């Protein structure tokens, strides 16, 4: 029911604003980036002839060393990216949001005056009273993201999904190498990549409603 309610809310907003809504959205999330991420199965497939033995591949696990990436972005590109070795909590997230607001002010002049629509998930730190009070002071419009819905979170179904594929098979020696590599990858993506990730929300919420709130795979 929460997923369908969010879908109706989004479509109502889109009906009133059209594609101007996409320009107001700021979204973000967190992802652990390992020093080594194995290739996805689809990326390592090989063609073999009929009757030929299949190649034997050693199973490789992700590295235990990892960096916590926090990224915020909009239809034009990355607004803020931060790297840490610890899990996000309400205090660190509070400081991140302050830096995000400053980044929007610097990189997107005029965006704050149009009222930011913030789309982030309902992780425990995001729901803390301290965070809610801060967002109210910003006068941002926080879009209600339904629980357990990565299929409706652009960072999960778009930005981080592509990042995960890019990371496949890559090794990093240090945490600084991780952050440098990911920064370079984000910078290599054009504005259309980011715009398409935001605009996919319309299709996904329409499909979610058509499926009576069921999960949207693609």
MARBA-3410 file (N, C-alpha, C, O; in Angstrom, 1 decimal):
218
0.8,-1.2,0.0,0.0,0.0,0.0,0.9,1.3,0.0,0.5,2.2,-0.7 ~ 2.0,1.2,0.8,2.9,2.4,0.8,3.5,2.6,-0.6,3.7,3.8,-1.0 ~ 3.8,1.5,-1.3,4.4,1.7,-2.6,3.4,2.3,-3.6,3.8,3.1,-4.4 ~ 2.2,1.9,-3.5,1.2,2.4,-4.4,0.9,3.9,-4.0,0.6,4.7,-4.9 ~ 0.9,4.2,-2.8,0.6,5.6,-2.3,1.7,6.5,-2.9,1.5,7.6,-3.3
3.0,6.0,-2.8,4.1,6.8,-3.3,4.0,6.9,-4.8,4.3,8.0,-5.3 ~ 3.5,5.9,-5.5,3.4,6.0,-6.9,2.3,7.0,-7.3,2.5,7.7,-8.3 ~ 1.2,7.0,-6.6,0.2,7.9,-6.9,0.6,9.4,-6.6,0.3,10.3,-7.4 ~ 1.4,9.5,-5.6,1.9,10.8,-5.2,2.9,11.3,-6.3,2.8,12.5,-6.7 ~ 3.7,10.4,-6.8,4.7,10.8,-7.8,4.0,11.2,-9.1,4.3,12.2,-9.7
3.0,10.4,-9.5,2.3,10.7,-10.8,1.4,12.0,-10.7,1.3,12.7,-11.6 ~ 0.9,12.3,-9.5,0.2,13.5,-9.3,1.1,14.7,-9.4,0.7,15.7,-10.1 ~ 2.3,14.6,-8.8,3.3,15.7,-9.0,3.7,15.9,-10.4,3.7,17.0,-10.9 ~ 3.9,14.7,-11.1,4.3,14.8,-12.5,3.2,15.4,-13.4,3.4,16.2,-14.3 ~ 1.9,15.1,-13.1,0.8,15.6,-13.8,0.7,17.2,-13.7,0.4,17.9,-14.6
1.1,17.7,-12.5,1.0,19.1,-12.2,2.2,19.9,-12.7,2.1,21.0,-13.2 ~ 3.4,19.2,-12.7,4.7,19.9,-13.0,5.3,19.5,-14.3,6.1,20.3,-14.9 ~ 4.9,18.3,-14.8,5.6,17.8,-16.0,7.1,17.5,-15.7,7.4,17.2,-14.6 ~ 7.9,17.7,-16.7,9.3,17.3,-16.6,10.1,18.3,-15.7,11.3,18.1,-15.4 ~ 9.5,19.4,-15.4,10.1,20.3,-14.4,10.4,19.7,-13.1,11.3,20.0,-12.3
9.5,18.7,-12.8,9.7,17.9,-11.5,11.1,17.3,-11.5,11.7,17.3,-10.4 ~ 11.5,16.7,-12.6,12.8,16.0,-12.7,13.9,16.9,-12.3,14.9,16.5,-11.7 ~ 13.8,18.2,-12.7,14.8,19.2,-12.4,14.9,19.6,-11.0,16.0,20.1,-10.5 ~ 13.9,19.3,-10.2,13.9,19.7,-8.8,14.4,18.5,-7.9,14.7,18.7,-6.7 ~ 14.4,17.3,-8.4,14.8,16.1,-7.6,16.3,16.1,-7.3,17.1,16.2,-8.2
16.6,15.8,-6.1,18.0,15.5,-5.6,17.8,14.1,-4.9,17.0,14.0,-4.0 ~ 18.7,13.2,-5.3,18.6,11.9,-4.8,19.9,11.4,-4.3,20.9,11.9,-4.8 ~ 20.0,10.4,-3.5,21.3,9.9,-3.0,21.1,8.6,-2.2,20.0,8.2,-1.9 ~ 22.3,8.1,-1.9,22.3,6.8,-1.1,23.7,6.5,-0.7,24.7,7.2,-1.0 ~ 23.8,5.3,0.0,25.1,4.8,0.4,25.4,3.5,-0.2,24.5,2.7,-0.4
26.7,3.2,-0.5,27.1,1.9,-1.1,28.5,1.6,-0.6,29.4,2.4,-0.6 ~ 28.7,0.3,-0.1,30.0,-0.1,0.2,30.8,-0.5,-1.1,30.3,-1.3,-1.9 ~ 31.9,0.1,-1.3,32.8,-0.2,-2.4,34.0,-1.0,-1.9,34.8,-0.5,-1.1 ~ 34.1,-2.2,-2.4,35.2,-3.1,-2.0,36.5,-2.8,-2.8,36.4,-2.4,-3.9 ~ 37.6,-3.2,-2.2,38.9,-3.1,-2.9,38.9,-4.0,-4.1,39.6,-3.7,-5.1
38.2,-5.1,-4.0,38.1,-5.9,-5.2,36.6,-6.4,-5.3,36.1,-6.9,-4.3 ~ 36.0,-6.3,-6.5,34.7,-6.8,-6.7,34.8,-7.7,-7.9,35.2,-7.3,-9.0 ~ 34.4,-9.0,-7.7,34.4,-9.9,-8.9,33.5,-9.5,-10.0,32.5,-8.8,-9.8 ~ 33.8,-9.9,-11.2,33.0,-9.7,-12.3,31.6,-10.3,-12.2,31.5,-11.4,-11.6 ~ 30.6,-9.7,-12.7,29.3,-10.3,-12.7,29.3,-11.5,-13.7,30.1,-11.5,-14.6
28.5,-12.5,-13.4,28.5,-13.7,-14.3,28.3,-13.3,-15.7,28.9,-13.9,-16.6 ~ 27.4,-12.4,-16.0,27.1,-12.0,-17.4,28.3,-11.4,-18.1,28.4,-11.5,-19.3 ~ 29.2,-10.8,-17.4,30.4,-10.2,-18.0,31.5,-11.2,-18.3,32.4,-10.8,-19.1 ~ 31.4,-12.4,-17.7,32.5,-13.3,-17.9,32.1,-14.5,-18.7,32.8,-15.6,-18.7 ~ 30.9,-14.5,-19.4,30.5,-15.6,-20.2,31.4,-15.8,-21.4,31.9,-14.8,-22.0
31.6,-17.0,-21.8,32.3,-17.4,-23.0,31.5,-18.3,-23.9,30.8,-19.1,-23.4 ~ 31.7,-18.1,-25.2,31.0,-19.0,-26.1,31.8,-20.3,-26.3,33.1,-20.2,-26.4 ~ 31.2,-21.4,-26.2,31.8,-22.7,-26.4,31.0,-23.5,-27.4,29.8,-23.4,-27.5 ~ 31.8,-24.2,-28.2,31.1,-25.0,-29.3,30.4,-26.2,-28.7,30.6,-26.6,-27.5 ~ 29.4,-26.8,-29.4,28.7,-27.9,-28.9,29.6,-29.1,-28.7,30.4,-29.5,-29.5
29.5,-29.6,-27.5,30.3,-30.8,-27.1,31.6,-30.4,-26.5,32.3,-31.2,-25.9 ~ 32.0,-29.1,-26.6,33.3,-28.6,-26.0,33.1,-28.5,-24.5,32.0,-28.1,-24.0 ~ 34.2,-28.8,-23.7,34.1,-28.6,-22.2,34.0,-27.2,-21.9,34.6,-26.3,-22.5 ~ 33.2,-26.9,-20.8,33.1,-25.5,-20.4,34.4,-25.2,-19.6,34.9,-26.0,-18.8 ~ 34.8,-23.9,-19.7,36.0,-23.5,-19.0,35.8,-23.5,-17.5,34.7,-23.1,-17.0
36.8,-24.0,-16.7,36.7,-24.0,-15.3,37.2,-22.6,-14.7,38.3,-22.3,-15.1 ~ 36.4,-22.0,-13.9,36.8,-20.7,-13.4,36.9,-20.7,-11.9,36.0,-21.3,-11.2 ~ 38.0,-20.2,-11.3,38.1,-20.2,-9.9,37.1,-19.2,-9.3,36.9,-18.1,-9.8 ~ 36.4,-19.6,-8.2,35.5,-18.7,-7.6,36.3,-17.6,-6.8,37.1,-17.9,-6.0 ~ 35.9,-16.3,-7.1,36.6,-15.3,-6.4,35.7,-14.5,-5.6,34.6,-14.1,-6.0
36.0,-14.1,-4.3,35.2,-13.4,-3.4,35.6,-12.0,-3.4,36.7,-11.6,-3.7 ~ 34.6,-11.1,-2.9,34.9,-9.7,-2.8,35.9,-9.5,-1.7,36.0,-10.3,-0.7 ~ 36.7,-8.5,-1.8,37.7,-8.2,-0.8,37.0,-7.7,0.5,35.9,-7.1,0.4 ~ 37.5,-8.0,1.7,36.9,-7.6,2.9,37.2,-6.1,3.2,36.4,-5.5,3.9 ~ 38.2,-5.6,2.5,38.5,-4.1,2.7,37.5,-3.3,1.8,37.3,-3.7,0.7
36.9,-2.3,2.4,35.9,-1.6,1.7,35.8,-0.2,2.2,36.2,0.2,3.3 ~ 35.1,0.7,1.4,34.9,2.1,1.7,33.4,2.4,1.5,32.8,1.9,0.6 ~ 32.9,3.1,2.4,31.5,3.5,2.4,31.3,4.8,1.6,31.8,5.9,1.9 ~ 30.7,4.6,0.4,30.5,5.8,-0.5,29.1,6.4,-0.2,28.1,5.6,-0.2 ~ 29.0,7.7,-0.1,27.7,8.4,0.0,27.7,9.3,-1.2,28.6,10.2,-1.3
26.7,9.2,-2.0,26.6,10.0,-3.2,25.3,10.7,-3.4,24.3,10.0,-3.2 ~ 25.3,12.0,-3.7,24.0,12.7,-4.0,24.1,13.2,-5.4,25.2,13.7,-5.8 ~ 23.1,13.2,-6.2,23.1,13.6,-7.5,21.7,14.1,-8.0,20.7,13.9,-7.3 ~ 21.7,14.8,-9.2,20.5,15.2,-9.8,20.5,14.9,-11.3,21.4,14.2,-11.7 ~ 19.6,15.5,-12.0,19.6,15.2,-13.5,20.8,15.8,-14.2,20.9,15.5,-15.4
21.6,16.6,-13.6,22.8,17.1,-14.3,24.1,16.4,-13.9,25.1,16.5,-14.7 ~ 24.1,15.7,-12.8,25.3,15.1,-12.4,25.5,14.9,-10.9,24.6,15.2,-10.1 ~ 26.7,14.6,-10.5,27.0,14.4,-9.1,27.1,15.7,-8.4,27.7,16.7,-8.8 ~ 26.4,15.8,-7.3,26.5,17.0,-6.4,27.5,16.9,-5.3,28.2,17.8,-5.0 ~ 27.5,15.7,-4.7,28.3,15.5,-3.5,28.7,14.0,-3.4,27.8,13.1,-3.6
29.9,13.7,-3.2,30.4,12.3,-3.0,31.4,12.3,-1.8,32.3,13.1,-1.8 ~ 31.1,11.4,-0.9,32.0,11.3,0.3,32.3,9.9,0.5,31.6,8.9,0.2 ~ 33.5,9.7,1.1,34.0,8.3,1.4,34.5,8.2,2.8,35.1,9.1,3.4 ~ 34.1,7.0,3.4,34.4,6.8,4.8,34.6,5.3,5.0,34.2,4.5,4.2 ~ 35.2,5.0,6.1,35.4,3.6,6.5,34.4,3.1,7.5,34.4,2.0,8.0
33.5,4.0,7.9,32.5,3.7,9.0,31.1,3.8,8.4,30.9,4.4,7.4 ~ 30.2,3.2,9.1,28.8,3.2,8.7,28.2,4.5,9.0,28.5,5.2,10.0 ~ 27.3,5.0,8.1,26.6,6.3,8.3,25.7,6.2,9.5,24.9,5.3,9.8 ~ 25.7,7.3,10.3,24.8,7.4,11.5,24.1,8.8,11.4,24.4,9.6,10.5 ~ 23.2,9.1,12.3,22.5,10.4,12.2,23.4,11.6,12.3,23.1,12.6,11.7
24.4,11.5,13.0,25.3,12.6,13.2,26.2,12.9,11.9,26.3,14.0,11.5 ~ 26.7,11.8,11.4,27.5,12.0,10.1,26.6,12.4,9.0,27.0,13.2,8.1 ~ 25.3,11.9,9.0,24.4,12.2,7.9,23.9,13.6,8.0,23.7,14.3,7.0 ~ 23.8,14.1,9.2,23.4,15.5,9.4,24.5,16.4,8.8,24.2,17.4,8.1 ~ 25.8,16.1,9.1,26.8,16.9,8.5,26.9,16.8,7.0,27.2,17.8,6.3
26.6,15.6,6.5,26.6,15.4,5.0,25.5,16.3,4.4,25.7,16.9,3.3 ~ 24.3,16.3,5.0,23.3,17.1,4.4,23.6,18.6,4.4,23.2,19.4,3.5 ~ 24.3,19.1,5.4,24.8,20.5,5.4,25.7,20.8,4.2,25.6,21.8,3.6 ~ 26.6,19.8,4.0,27.5,20.0,2.9,26.8,19.8,1.5,27.1,20.5,0.6 ~ 25.7,19.0,1.5,25.0,18.8,0.3,24.3,20.2,-0.1,24.3,20.6,-1.2
23.7,20.8,0.9,23.0,22.1,0.7,24.0,23.1,0.1,23.6,23.8,-0.8 ~ 25.2,23.1,0.7,26.2,24.1,0.2,26.6,23.7,-1.2,26.8,24.6,-2.1 ~ 26.7,22.4,-1.5,27.1,22.0,-2.9,26.0,22.4,-3.9,26.4,22.8,-5.0 ~ 24.8,22.2,-3.5,23.7,22.6,-4.4,23.7,24.1,-4.7,23.6,24.6,-5.8 ~ 23.9,24.9,-3.6,24.0,26.3,-3.7,25.1,26.8,-4.7,25.0,27.7,-5.4
26.3,26.0,-4.6,27.4,26.4,-5.4,27.3,25.9,-6.9,27.6,26.6,-7.8 ~ 26.9,24.6,-7.0,26.9,24.0,-8.3,25.6,24.2,-9.1,25.7,24.1,-10.4 ~ 24.5,24.5,-8.5,23.2,24.7,-9.2,22.6,26.0,-8.7,21.6,25.9,-8.0 ~ 23.1,27.1,-9.1,22.5,28.4,-8.7,21.0,28.4,-9.1,20.6,28.2,-10.2 ~ 20.2,28.8,-8.1,18.8,28.9,-8.3,18.0,27.7,-8.0,16.8,27.8,-7.9
18.6,26.5,-7.8,17.9,25.3,-7.5,17.2,25.3,-6.2,16.1,24.8,-6.0 ~ 17.9,25.9,-5.2,17.3,25.9,-3.8,16.0,26.8,-3.8,15.1,26.5,-3.1 ~ 16.0,27.8,-4.6,14.8,28.7,-4.6,13.6,28.0,-5.2,12.5,28.5,-5.0 ~ 13.8,26.9,-6.0,12.7,26.2,-6.7,12.2,25.1,-5.8,11.2,24.4,-6.1 ~ 12.7,25.0,-4.6,12.4,24.0,-3.6,12.8,22.6,-4.1,12.3,22.0,-5.0
13.9,22.1,-3.4,14.4,20.8,-3.7,13.5,19.7,-3.3,12.9,19.7,-2.2 ~ 13.3,18.7,-4.1,12.6,17.5,-3.8,13.6,16.4,-3.5,14.3,15.9,-4.4 ~ 13.7,16.1,-2.2,14.8,15.2,-1.8,14.2,13.7,-1.8,13.2,13.5,-1.2 ~ 14.9,12.9,-2.5,14.5,11.5,-2.5,15.6,10.6,-2.0,16.6,10.4,-2.6 ~ 15.5,10.2,-0.7,16.4,9.3,-0.1,15.6,8.2,0.6,14.4,8.4,0.9
16.3,7.1,0.9,15.5,6.0,1.4,15.2,6.2,2.9,15.6,7.2,3.5 ~ 14.5,5.3,3.5,14.1,5.4,4.9,15.0,4.6,5.9,14.5,4.0,6.8 ~ 16.3,4.7,5.6,17.3,4.1,6.5,17.2,4.7,7.9,16.7,5.9,8.0 ~ 17.5,4.0,8.9,17.3,4.5,10.3,17.9,5.9,10.5,17.3,6.8,11.1 ~ 19.2,6.2,10.1,19.7,7.5,10.3,18.9,8.6,9.6,18.8,9.7,10.1
18.3,8.3,8.5,17.5,9.3,7.7,16.3,9.7,8.4,15.7,10.7,8.2 ~ 15.8,8.8,9.3,14.5,9.0,10.0,14.6,9.7,11.3,13.6,10.0,12.0 ~ 15.9,9.9,11.8,16.1,10.4,13.1,15.5,11.8,13.2,15.5,12.6,12.2 ~ 15.1,12.2,14.4,14.4,13.5,14.6,15.4,14.6,14.2,15.0,15.6,13.7 ~ 16.7,14.4,14.5,17.7,15.4,14.2,17.7,15.7,12.7,17.9,16.9,12.3
17.6,14.7,11.9,17.6,14.8,10.5,16.3,15.5,10.0,16.3,16.3,9.1 ~ 15.2,15.1,10.5,13.9,15.6,10.2,13.8,17.1,10.5,13.3,17.9,9.7 ~ 14.4,17.5,11.6,14.4,18.9,12.0,15.3,19.7,11.0,14.9,20.8,10.6 ~ 16.4,19.1,10.6,17.3,19.8,9.7,16.6,20.0,8.3,16.7,21.1,7.8 ~ 16.0,19.0,7.8,15.3,19.1,6.5,14.2,20.1,6.6,13.9,20.8,5.6
13.5,20.2,7.7,12.4,21.2,7.8,13.0,22.6,7.8,12.4,23.5,7.2 ~ 14.2,22.8,8.4,14.8,24.1,8.4,15.3,24.4,7.0,15.3,25.6,6.6 ~ 15.6,23.4,6.2,16.0,23.7,4.8,14.7,24.0,3.9,14.9,24.6,2.8 ~ 13.5,23.7,4.4,12.3,23.8,3.7,12.3,23.0,2.4,11.8,23.4,1.3 ~ 12.9,21.8,2.5,12.9,20.9,1.3,11.7,20.0,1.3,11.1,19.8,2.4
11.3,19.6,0.2,10.1,18.7,0.0,10.7,17.3,0.0,11.3,16.9,-1.0 ~ 10.5,16.5,1.1,11.0,15.2,1.2,10.0,14.2,0.6,8.9,14.1,1.2 ~ 10.4,13.5,-0.5,9.4,12.6,-1.1,9.4,11.3,-0.3,10.4,10.8,0.1 ~ 8.2,10.8,0.0,8.1,9.6,0.8,8.5,8.3,0.1,7.8,7.8,-0.8 ~ 9.7,7.8,0.5,10.2,6.6,-0.2,9.7,5.4,0.6,10.0,5.3,1.8
9.0,4.4,-0.1,8.5,3.3,0.7,9.7,2.3,1.1,10.7,2.2,0.4 ~ 9.5,1.7,2.2,10.5,0.8,2.8,10.8,-0.4,1.8,9.9,-0.8,1.1 ~ 12.0,-0.8,1.8,12.5,-2.0,1.1,12.1,-1.9,-0.4,11.6,-2.8,-1.0 ~ 12.4,-0.7,-1.0,12.1,-0.5,-2.4,13.3,0.1,-3.2,13.2,1.2,-3.7 ~ 14.4,-0.7,-3.3,15.5,-0.3,-4.1,15.1,-0.1,-5.6,15.8,0.6,-6.3
14.0,-0.8,-6.0,13.6,-0.7,-7.4,13.0,0.7,-7.7,12.7,1.0,-8.9 ~ 12.7,1.5,-6.6,12.2,2.8,-6.8,13.2,3.9,-6.4,12.8,5.1,-6.2 ~ 14.4,3.5,-6.1,15.4,4.4,-5.7,16.5,4.6,-6.8,17.2,3.6,-7.1 ~ 16.6,5.7,-7.5,17.5,5.9,-8.6,18.9,5.5,-8.3,19.6,5.0,-9.2 ~ 19.4,5.8,-7.1,20.8,5.4,-6.8,21.0,3.9,-6.9,22.0,3.5,-7.3
20.0,3.2,-6.5,20.1,1.7,-6.5,19.9,1.1,-7.9,20.7,0.3,-8.4 ~ 18.8,1.5,-8.5,18.5,0.8,-9.8,19.3,1.5,-11.0,19.3,0.9,-12.1 ~ 19.9,2.6,-10.8,20.6,3.3,-11.9,22.1,3.5,-11.6,23.0,2.9,-12.1 ~ 22.3,4.5,-10.7,23.7,4.9,-10.5,24.6,3.8,-9.9,25.6,3.5,-10.5 ~ 24.2,3.2,-8.8,25.0,2.2,-8.2,25.0,0.9,-9.0,26.0,0.1,-8.9
23.9,0.6,-9.7,23.9,-0.6,-10.6,25.0,-0.5,-11.6,25.7,-1.5,-11.9 ~ 25.1,0.6,-12.3,26.1,0.8,-13.3,27.5,0.8,-12.7,28.4,0.3,-13.2 ~ 27.6,1.4,-11.5,28.9,1.5,-10.8,29.3,0.0,-10.5,30.5,-0.3,-10.6 ~ 28.4,-0.8,-10.0,28.8,-2.2,-9.7,29.3,-2.9,-10.9,30.3,-3.7,-10.7 ~ 28.7,-2.7,-12.0,29.2,-3.4,-13.2,30.6,-2.9,-13.6,31.4,-3.7,-14.0
30.8,-1.6,-13.4,32.1,-1.0,-13.8,33.2,-1.5,-12.8,34.3,-1.7,-13.2 ~ 32.8,-1.7,-11.6,33.8,-2.2,-10.6,34.2,-3.7,-10.8,35.3,-4.1,-10.3 ~ 33.4,-4.4,-11.5,33.7,-5.9,-11.7,35.1,-6.1,-12.2,35.4,-5.7,-13.3 ~ 35.8,-6.9,-11.5,37.2,-7.3,-11.9,38.3,-6.3,-11.6,39.4,-6.6,-11.8 ~ 37.9,-5.1,-11.1,38.9,-4.1,-10.7,39.4,-4.3,-9.3,38.7,-4.7,-8.4
40.7,-4.0,-9.1,41.3,-4.0,-7.8,41.9,-2.7,-7.4,42.4,-1.9,-8.3 ~ 41.7,-2.3,-6.2,42.3,-1.1,-5.6,43.2,-1.4,-4.5,42.9,-2.3,-3.7 ~ 44.4,-0.8,-4.4,45.3,-1.1,-3.4,45.0,-0.4,-2.1,45.2,-0.9,-1.0 ~ 44.4,0.8,-2.1,44.2,1.6,-0.9,42.8,2.3,-1.0,42.1,2.2,-2.0 ~ 42.3,2.8,0.1,41.0,3.5,0.2,41.1,4.7,-0.7,40.1,5.0,-1.4
42.2,5.4,-0.8,42.4,6.6,-1.7,42.2,6.2,-3.1,41.7,6.9,-3.9 ~ 42.7,5.0,-3.5,42.6,4.5,-4.9,41.1,4.2,-5.2,40.7,4.5,-6.3 ~ 40.4,3.7,-4.2,38.9,3.5,-4.4,38.2,4.8,-4.7,37.5,4.9,-5.7 ~ 38.4,5.8,-3.9,37.7,7.1,-4.1,38.2,7.7,-5.4,37.3,8.3,-6.1 ~ 39.5,7.6,-5.7,39.9,8.2,-7.0,39.3,7.5,-8.2,38.9,8.2,-9.1
39.2,6.2,-8.1,38.6,5.5,-9.2,37.2,5.8,-9.4,36.7,5.9,-10.5 ~ 36.4,5.8,-8.3,35.0,6.1,-8.4,34.7,7.5,-8.9,33.8,7.7,-9.7 ~ 35.5,8.4,-8.4,35.4,9.8,-8.8,35.6,9.9,-10.3,34.8,10.6,-11.0 ~ 36.6,9.3,-10.8,36.9,9.3,-12.2,35.8,8.7,-13.0,35.4,9.2,-14.1 ~ 35.2,7.6,-12.5,34.1,7.0,-13.2,32.9,7.9,-13.3,32.3,8.1,-14.4
32.5,8.5,-12.2,31.4,9.4,-12.2,31.6,10.6,-13.2,30.7,11.0,-13.9 ~ 32.8,11.1,-13.2,33.1,12.2,-14.0,33.1,11.8,-15.5,32.8,12.7,-16.4 ~ 33.2,10.5,-15.8,33.2,10.1,-17.2,31.8,10.0,-17.8,31.6,9.9,-19.0 ~ 30.8,10.0,-16.9,29.4,9.9,-17.4,28.9,11.2,-17.8,29.1,12.2,-17.1 ~ 28.2,11.3,-18.9,27.6,12.5,-19.4,26.3,12.9,-18.7,25.7,12.0,-18.0
25.8,14.1,-18.9,24.6,14.6,-18.2,23.4,13.7,-18.6,22.5,13.6,-17.7 ~ 23.4,13.2,-19.8,22.2,12.4,-20.2,22.1,11.1,-19.3,21.0,10.7,-19.1 ~ 23.2,10.6,-18.9,23.2,9.4,-18.0,22.4,9.7,-16.7,21.6,8.9,-16.3 ~ 22.7,10.8,-16.1,22.1,11.2,-14.9,20.6,11.6,-15.1,19.7,11.2,-14.3 ~ 20.3,12.3,-16.2,19.0,12.7,-16.5,18.1,11.5,-16.7,16.9,11.5,-16.3
18.6,10.5,-17.4,17.8,9.3,-17.7,17.5,8.5,-16.4,16.4,7.9,-16.3 ~ 18.4,8.5,-15.5,18.2,7.8,-14.2,17.1,8.5,-13.4,16.3,7.7,-12.8 ~ 17.0,9.8,-13.4,15.9,10.5,-12.7,14.6,10.3,-13.5,13.6,10.0,-12.8 ~ 14.6,10.4,-14.8,13.3,10.3,-15.5,12.8,8.9,-15.5,11.6,8.7,-15.7 ~ 13.6,7.9,-15.3,13.1,6.5,-15.2,12.1,6.3,-14.0,11.3,5.3,-14.0
12.1,7.2,-13.1,11.2,7.1,-11.9,9.7,7.1,-12.4,8.9,6.4,-11.9 ~ 9.4,7.9,-13.5,8.1,7.9,-14.0,7.6,6.6,-14.5,6.5,6.1,-14.1 ~ 8.4,5.9,-15.3,8.1,4.6,-15.8,8.0,3.6,-14.7,7.1,2.7,-14.7 ~ 8.9,3.6,-13.7,8.9,2.6,-12.6,7.7,2.8,-11.7,7.1,1.8,-11.3 ~ 7.3,4.0,-11.4,6.1,4.2,-10.6,4.9,3.8,-11.4,3.9,3.3,-10.8
4.8,4.1,-12.6,3.7,3.7,-13.4,3.6,2.2,-13.5,2.5,1.6,-13.3 ~ 4.7,1.5,-13.6,4.7,0.0,-13.7,4.4,-0.5,-12.3,3.7,-1.6,-12.2 ~ 4.9,0.1,-11.2,4.5,-0.3,-9.9,3.0,-0.3,-9.6,2.5,-1.2,-9.1 ~ 2.4,0.8,-10.1,0.9,0.9,-9.9,0.2,-0.2,-10.8,-0.8,-0.8,-10.3 ~ 0.7,-0.4,-12.0,0.1,-1.4,-12.9,0.2,-2.8,-12.3,-0.7,-3.6,-12.5
1.3,-3.0,-11.5,1.5,-4.3,-10.9,0.9,-4.4,-9.5,1.3,-5.3,-8.7 ~ 0.1,-3.4,-9.1,-0.6,-3.4,-7.8,0.4,-3.3,-6.7,0.3,-4.0,-5.6 ~ 1.5,-2.6,-6.9,2.5,-2.4,-5.9,3.6,-3.4,-5.9,4.5,-3.3,-5.1 ~ 3.6,-4.4,-6.8,4.6,-5.4,-6.8,6.0,-4.8,-7.3,6.0,-3.7,-7.8 ~ 7.0,-5.6,-7.0,8.4,-5.2,-7.3,8.6,-5.0,-8.8,8.1,-5.7,-9.6
9.3,-3.9,-9.2,9.6,-3.6,-10.6,11.1,-4.0,-10.9,12.0,-3.4,-10.4 ~ 11.2,-5.0,-11.7,12.6,-5.5,-12.0,13.3,-4.6,-13.0,14.5,-4.3,-12.8 ~ 12.6,-4.3,-14.1,13.2,-3.5,-15.1,12.3,-2.4,-15.6,12.6,-1.7,-16.5
END
